[in-house]
Amino acid sequence: MMKYLQNIGRSLMLPVAVLPAAAILMGIGYWMDQEGWEAVNRISAFLVSAGEAIISTESMAVLFAVGIAFGMSKDKDGSAALSGLVSYLVITTLLSVDSVASLQAVDSSNVNVAFDNIENQFIGIISGIIASVMYNRFSHVRLPAAFSFFSGKRLVPIMTAVTSLVVSAILFFVWPALYSGLVSFGKAIIDLDAIGAGLYGFFNRILIPTGLHHALNSVFWFDVAGINDIASFWSGQGEKGVTGMYMAGYFPIMMFGLPAAALAMYHTANSKKKKTAASLLLATGFASFFTGVTEPLEFSFMFLAPALYVVHAVITGISLGVAAAFDWTAGFGFSAGLIDFVLSSGLPLANKPYMLIVQGLVVAVVYYVLFRFLITKFNLKTPGREEDEDETETAEEQDSSDDKITIMAKEIYAGLGGDENVEILDNCVTRLRLEVKDMDAVDQQRIKNTGVPGVNIVGKNSIQVVVGTQVQFVADEIKKIRKR
């Protein structure tokens, strides 16, 4: 199970690497228009919108669906990534408000609010996993001749869509209960004061991988249960030292704690991977400090080292509890980064916000020491410490004496001149498309003796071998030969 989670974590590195750029765009946009928050400055609005196009919950979900499907497919193939998108589209379309309203034969206004939030990271991750499983299972399946066009990789999105139908049917019943349960839980801890703030902070972080933290946030930040922490703080309609208690404790974490964690992960990275780790951790740490966008950094280790992520969630809960207990308050409209801290510190309901800086310095030390100790003590696979992937394939290889496709591929490749002559290999629906160094080195008769329908020379160095609908399998076998 741990290895599987780490594989998910590795697969997330590609989409996660995109997120810091979005966070920085949004941070610059908000910094340029501190008064109107992009309402006046058009350049600011442009930058913020560009960042939101990538980092919004819905966009992140799509990135995760594609990234996980691609990364967890056994040979990192584009058809797996496409299937991840197929799965996400099927699930989110079937469980959209309009679709659910139609299935339940009710007006869309009567549909459970959970389905308004179906486009989230959890669904993206599930979609990516479905697609990768389908790819690894069906990408080399050969159907009877009548259906051979749909064999192999073309079969993957079909099977992914069918599987996603089943998953959608399950989520149709499970998702509302899960979402509503979290809202009820949030309402239940409101009366616990500082302890409740701490519990909220802990569960907020724990739920980040699923996207369900939005359900919990709605109870405390908006007017679901009468708290409306964000709007009340910025409007000044609240109680000094109390209003803002569900936001204040995030500033020490996002501005100090997580950047310190990034530093610890960099210092513990393997020497040969330090530069690669630094590029990711520096960008994500800066995004967390400046804009308060933490997902790029959190997703970089939450699956690679889930135990470490739980530690992060615990410290976040403690931070919110401590800030609430001492009535230190500040607020945010976007997230708990430097920009929001500066903007909110001068508001009437801000109470001793400078103490959040002091708390943040302590939190930074705690994060750095704890992360560095735990990573080295338990050899946790944080960025820069992942195991090298085994590039060799043994389980999938078959005995060439028993495999007609393998024999055909070897003969075709030999007829083309092998490694010394073949420069580029590609295929379409029925043909191998190749670029060779020397056309005179190609033995057309040897290729034709394999039973292929034809060989076409289409340029000085371009040649096509007409194979038929089994061409993908022949191309795959040739690619294996080229790797050896």
C-alpha positions in Angstrom: 0.0 0.0 0.0 2.8 2.4 0.9 4.6 1.7 -2.4 1.4 2.4 -4.3 0.9 5.7 -2.5 4.5 6.6 -3.4 3.8 5.8 -7.0 0.9 8.2 -6.9 3.2 10.8 -5.4 5.8 10.3 -8.1 3.0 10.6 -10.7 1.8 13.9 -9.2 5.2 15.5 -9.7 4.4 16.5 -13.3 1.2 18.3 -12.6 2.5 19.7 -9.3 5.4 21.3 -11.1 2.9 23.5 -13.0 1.2 24.9 -9.9 3.9 27.2 -8.5 3.7 29.3 -11.7 0.0 29.8 -11.2 0.5 30.8 -7.6 3.1 33.3 -8.5 0.9 34.8 -11.2 -1.9 35.2 -8.8 0.3 36.6 -6.1 1.8 39.3 -8.4 -1.8 40.1 -9.6 -3.0 40.6 -6.0 0.1 42.6 -5.1 -0.5 45.0 -8.0 -4.0 45.8 -6.9 -4.0 45.7 -3.1 -7.0 48.1 -2.9 -9.4 46.7 -5.4 -8.2 43.1 -5.5 -8.1 43.0 -9.3 -11.4 44.8 -9.6 -9.8 47.9 -11.0 -6.4 47.1 -12.4 -6.8 45.2 -15.6 -3.3 43.8 -15.7 -3.9 42.4 -12.2 -7.2 40.9 -13.3 -5.4 39.3 -16.3 -2.7 37.7 -14.1 -5.1 36.5 -11.4 -7.3 34.9 -14.0 -4.4 33.2 -15.7 -3.3 31.8 -12.4 -6.8 30.7 -11.5 -7.1 28.9 -14.8 -4.4 26.5 -13.5 -4.8 26.4 -9.8 -8.5 26.3 -9.3 -9.9 23.2 -7.8 -11.5 22.1 -11.1 -8.3 22.7 -13.1 -6.1 20.9 -10.5 -8.5 17.9 -10.7 -8.0 17.7 -14.5 -4.2 18.0 -14.1 -4.2 15.2 -11.5 -6.4 12.9 -13.6 -4.0 13.2 -16.6 -0.8 13.2 -14.5 -1.6 10.2 -12.4 -2.9 8.2 -15.4 0.3 8.9 -17.3 2.7 8.4 -14.4 1.2 5.2 -13.2 0.9 3.5 -16.6 3.6 0.9 -17.0 5.2 2.5 -20.0 4.2 6.2 -19.5 2.0 6.3 -22.6 -0.1 9.2 -23.8 -3.2 7.0 -24.3 -3.2 6.5 -20.6 -3.2 10.2 -20.0 -6.1 10.6 -22.5 -8.0 7.9 -20.6 -7.5 9.8 -17.3 -9.3 12.7 -18.9 -12.0 10.4 -20.2 -12.6 9.0 -16.7 -12.8 12.5 -15.2 -15.2 13.8 -17.8 -17.5 10.8 -17.4 -17.7 11.0 -13.6 -18.1 14.7 -13.4 -20.6 14.9 -16.2 -22.8 12.1 -14.8 -22.6 13.5 -11.3 -23.1 17.2 -12.3 -26.1 19.0 -10.8 -28.2 18.9 -14.1 -27.5 15.2 -14.6 -28.3 14.3 -11.0 -31.5 16.4 -11.2 -32.5 14.5 -14.3 -31.8 11.1 -12.7 -33.7 12.0 -9.6 -36.5 13.7 -11.5 -36.3 16.9 -9.4 -35.5 20.5 -10.0 -31.8 21.3 -10.0 -32.3 23.6 -7.0 -33.3 20.6 -5.0 -30.2 18.6 -5.8 -27.8 17.9 -2.8 -25.2 20.7 -2.6 -22.5 18.0 -2.6 -22.9 17.6 -6.4 -22.0 21.3 -6.8 -18.5 20.3 -5.7 -18.0 17.1 -7.6 -15.1 18.6 -9.7 -12.4 18.2 -7.1 -8.9 16.7 -6.7 -10.3 13.5 -5.2 -12.2 12.8 -8.3 -9.1 13.7 -10.4 -7.0 11.2 -8.4 -9.6 8.5 -8.7 -9.9 9.1 -12.4 -6.2 8.8 -12.9 -6.0 5.6 -10.9 -8.9 4.1 -12.9 -7.2 5.0 -16.2 -3.8 3.6 -15.2 -5.3 0.3 -14.0 -7.2 0.0 -17.3 -4.1 0.8 -19.3 -1.9 -1.7 -17.5 -4.6 -4.3 -17.9 -5.9 -3.8 -21.5 -3.2 -1.9 -23.5 -1.8 -5.2 -25.0 -5.1 -7.1 -25.3 -5.7 -8.4 -28.8 -9.3 -8.7 -29.9 -10.6 -11.0 -32.7 -9.9 -9.8 -36.2 -13.4 -8.3 -36.7 -12.7 -5.9 -33.8 -8.9 -5.6 -34.1 -9.1 -1.9 -34.7 -10.2 -1.5 -31.1 -7.3 -3.7 -29.7 -4.6 -2.6 -27.4 -4.3 1.1 -26.6 -7.6 2.0 -28.3 -9.3 -0.4 -26.0 -8.1 1.5 -22.9 -10.4 4.6 -23.1 -13.4 2.4 -23.8 -12.7 0.2 -20.7 -12.0 3.3 -18.7 -15.3 4.9 -19.6 -17.2 1.7 -18.7 -15.4 1.4 -15.3 -16.0 5.1 -14.7 -19.8 4.5 -15.1 -19.6 1.9 -12.3 -17.6 4.3 -10.1 -20.1 7.1 -10.8 -23.0 4.9 -9.7 -21.2 4.2 -6.4 -20.4 7.9 -5.9 -24.0 8.8 -6.6 -24.9 7.4 -3.2 -21.6 7.8 -1.3 -20.6 11.4 -2.2 -23.7 13.2 -0.7 -23.3 11.3 2.6 -19.6 12.0 2.7 -20.0 15.7 2.0 -23.0 16.3 4.3 -21.2 14.4 7.1 -18.3 16.8 6.9 -20.6 19.8 7.1 -22.3 18.3 10.1 -19.0 17.6 11.8 -17.9 21.2 11.3 -21.1 22.5 12.9 -20.5 20.1 15.9 -17.1 21.6 16.8 -18.1 25.2 16.6 -18.7 25.5 20.4 -15.3 24.1 21.3 -13.6 27.5 20.9 -9.8 27.2 20.6 -9.9 23.3 20.6 -12.5 23.5 17.9 -10.3 25.8 15.8 -7.5 23.3 16.3 -9.6 20.3 15.2 -10.8 22.3 12.2 -7.2 23.1 11.2 -6.2 19.5 11.5 -9.1 18.1 9.4 -8.7 20.9 6.9 -5.2 19.7 6.0 -6.2 16.0 6.2 -9.0 16.6 3.6 -6.8 18.5 1.2 -6.0 15.4 -0.9 -9.7 14.7 -1.4 -10.9 18.3 -2.1 -13.5 17.8 0.6 -11.8 20.5 2.8 -14.1 22.9 0.9 -17.1 21.4 2.6 -15.5 21.9 6.0 -14.3 25.4 5.1 -17.8 26.5 4.2 -18.9 26.0 7.8 -16.3 28.3 9.3 -15.4 30.8 6.5 -18.9 31.4 5.0 -22.4 31.8 6.2 -23.4 28.1 6.5 -23.6 28.1 10.3 -23.6 31.8 11.1 -19.8 32.3 11.5 -18.9 33.8 8.1 -15.4 34.4 9.3 -13.9 35.9 6.1 -16.6 38.4 5.3 -17.1 39.4 8.9 -13.4 40.0 9.5 -13.0 42.2 6.4 -16.2 44.1 6.9 -15.4 44.8 10.6 -18.7 43.3 11.7 -17.5 41.0 14.4 -15.8 40.7 17.8 -12.1 41.7 18.1 -9.9 38.7 19.0 -12.6 36.2 18.0 -13.6 37.0 14.4 -10.8 35.6 12.3 -9.9 32.7 14.7 -10.5 30.2 11.9 -7.9 31.9 9.6 -5.2 33.4 11.9 -3.4 30.1 12.7 -2.8 29.4 9.0 -0.3 32.4 8.7 2.5 30.8 10.8 2.1 27.5 8.8 1.9 28.9 5.3 4.4 31.8 5.7 7.0 30.0 7.9 6.2 26.3 8.6 5.9 24.9 5.1 8.8 26.9 3.6 10.9 25.5 6.5 9.7 22.0 5.6 10.7 22.6 2.0 14.2 23.6 3.3 14.4 20.4 5.3 13.4 18.3 2.3 16.0 20.0 0.2 18.8 19.4 2.8 17.9 15.7 3.0 17.6 15.1 -0.7 20.1 12.8 -2.4 23.1 14.6 -3.7 22.5 13.7 -7.4 18.9 14.8 -7.1 19.4 18.0 -5.1 19.2 20.4 -8.0 16.0 18.9 -9.3 14.5 18.9 -5.8 15.7 22.5 -5.3 13.8 23.8 -8.4 10.6 22.3 -7.1 10.9 23.1 -3.4 12.2 26.7 -3.9 9.2 27.6 -6.2 6.6 25.9 -4.0 8.1 27.3 -0.7 8.1 30.8 -2.2 4.5 30.4 -3.4 3.4 29.2 0.1 5.1 32.2 1.8 4.1 34.9 -0.6 0.7 33.9 -1.7 -0.4 31.3 0.8 -0.9 28.7 -1.9 0.3 25.5 -0.3 -1.1 22.7 -2.5 2.0 22.6 -4.8 4.2 21.9 -1.8 1.8 19.7 0.0 1.1 17.5 -3.0 4.9 17.1 -3.5 5.2 14.9 -0.4 1.7 13.9 0.9 1.7 10.7 -1.1 5.4 10.1 -1.1 5.5 10.4 2.7 1.9 10.3 4.1 3.1 10.0 7.7 4.9 13.3 7.2 1.8 14.8 5.9 -0.1 13.7 9.0 2.5 15.5 11.1 2.0 18.6 9.1 -1.8 18.4 9.7 -1.3 18.0 13.5 1.0 21.0 13.6 -1.5 23.0 11.6 -4.2 22.1 14.1 -2.0 23.1 17.0 -1.2 26.4 15.3 -4.8 27.3 14.8 -5.6 26.3 18.4 -2.7 28.4 19.9 -3.6 31.5 17.8 -7.3 31.2 18.9 -6.4 30.6 22.5 -4.4 33.9 22.7 -6.9 35.8 20.6 -4.3 36.6 17.9 -6.2 37.3 14.7 -5.5 38.3 11.1 -7.6 37.4 8.0 -7.4 36.6 4.4 -9.5 37.0 1.3 -7.3 34.7 -0.9 -5.0 32.6 1.4 -2.7 33.0 4.4 0.4 34.4 2.7 2.4 37.6 3.0 0.1 39.6 0.8 -3.0 38.9 2.9 -1.1 39.3 6.1 0.0 42.8 5.2 -3.4 43.8 3.9 -5.3 42.5 6.9 -3.0 43.6 9.7 -4.3 47.1 9.7 -8.0 46.2 9.8 -10.1 47.0 12.9 -10.6 43.4 13.9 -6.9 42.4 13.6 -5.7 41.6 17.1 -1.9 41.5 17.8 -1.2 40.2 14.3 2.6 40.7 14.9 2.4 37.8 17.4 1.6 35.5 14.4 5.0 36.4 13.1 6.6 35.3 16.4 4.5 32.1 16.4 5.6 31.6 12.8 9.3 31.7 13.7 8.8 29.1 16.4 6.7 27.0 13.9 9.5 27.2 11.3 12.0 25.7 13.7 9.6 22.9 14.7 8.9 22.1 11.1 12.5 22.0 10.0 13.7 19.9 13.0 10.8 17.5 12.9 10.8 17.1 9.1 14.6 16.6 8.9 14.6 14.1 11.8 11.7 12.1 10.5 12.9 12.0 6.9 16.4 10.7 7.8 15.3 8.5 10.7 12.6 6.6 8.7 14.1 7.2 5.2 10.9 8.9 4.0 10.7 9.3 0.2 10.3 13.1 -0.1 11.2 14.9 -3.3 14.8 14.1 -4.2 14.8 10.9 -2.2 12.5 8.7 -4.4 13.8 5.3 -5.5 15.0 5.2 -9.1 12.5 3.6 -11.3 13.5 0.3 -12.8 13.7 0.9 -16.5 14.0 -2.8 -17.4 11.0 -4.8 -18.1 11.0 -8.5 -17.5 7.5 -9.6 -16.5 6.0 -8.3 -19.7 8.5 -10.0 -22.0 7.4 -13.1 -23.9 9.3 -16.0 -25.4 9.9 -14.9 -29.0 9.8 -18.5 -30.3 6.1 -18.7 -29.3 5.0 -15.2 -30.4 4.3 -14.6 -34.0 4.2 -10.8 -33.6 7.6 -10.8 -31.9 9.1 -12.9 -34.8 7.6 -10.6 -37.3 8.9 -7.5 -35.5 12.4 -8.9 -35.3 12.5 -9.8 -39.0 11.1 -6.4 -40.1 13.6 -4.6 -38.0 16.4 -6.6 -39.3 15.2 -6.0 -42.8 15.2 -2.3 -42.1 18.9 -2.4 -41.1 18.5 -2.5 -37.4 19.9 0.0 -34.9 22.6 1.1 -37.4 20.1 2.3 -40.0 16.7 3.1 -38.3 16.5 6.6 -36.9 12.8 7.3 -36.3 10.0 4.8 -35.7 6.3 5.7 -35.5 3.0 4.1 -36.6 -0.5 5.1 -37.7 -3.6 3.0 -37.8 -2.2 0.3 -40.2 1.4 1.3 -41.1 4.9 1.6 -39.6 6.4 4.9 -40.5 10.1 5.0 -40.4 13.1 7.3 -41.2 16.3 5.4 -42.2 19.9 6.6 -42.8 20.5 4.6 -46.0 17.6 3.2 -48.1 20.0 0.9 -49.9 20.6 -0.9 -46.5 16.9 -1.9 -46.4 16.1 -5.5 -47.5 12.6 -5.2 -48.8 12.3 -8.8 -49.7 13.1 -9.9 -46.1 10.4 -7.5 -44.8 7.9 -8.9 -47.3 8.7 -12.5 -46.3 7.1 -11.8 -42.9 3.7 -11.6 -44.6 3.1 -7.9 -44.5 0.8 -6.6 -47.3 3.4 -4.1 -48.7 6.4 -1.8 -48.4 6.3 1.8 -49.6 9.2 4.0 -50.1 7.9 7.6 -49.8 11.1 9.6 -49.7 14.8 9.5 -49.8 15.0 8.3 -46.2 11.3 7.6 -45.5 9.7 4.2 -45.7 6.4 2.7 -44.7 5.6 -0.9 -43.9 2.0 -1.8 -44.3 1.2 -4.2 -41.4 -2.6 -3.9 -40.8 -4.6 -3.4 -37.6 -2.0 -5.3 -35.6 0.6 -2.5 -36.3 0.7 -1.2 -32.7 1.9 -4.6 -31.4 4.6 -4.8 -34.0 5.7 -1.3 -33.2 5.8 -2.0 -29.5 7.9 -5.1 -30.1 10.4 -3.1 -32.3 10.6 -0.5 -29.6 11.5 -3.2 -27.1 14.3 -4.4 -29.4 15.6 -0.9 -29.8 15.8 -0.5 -26.0 18.1 -3.5 -25.6 
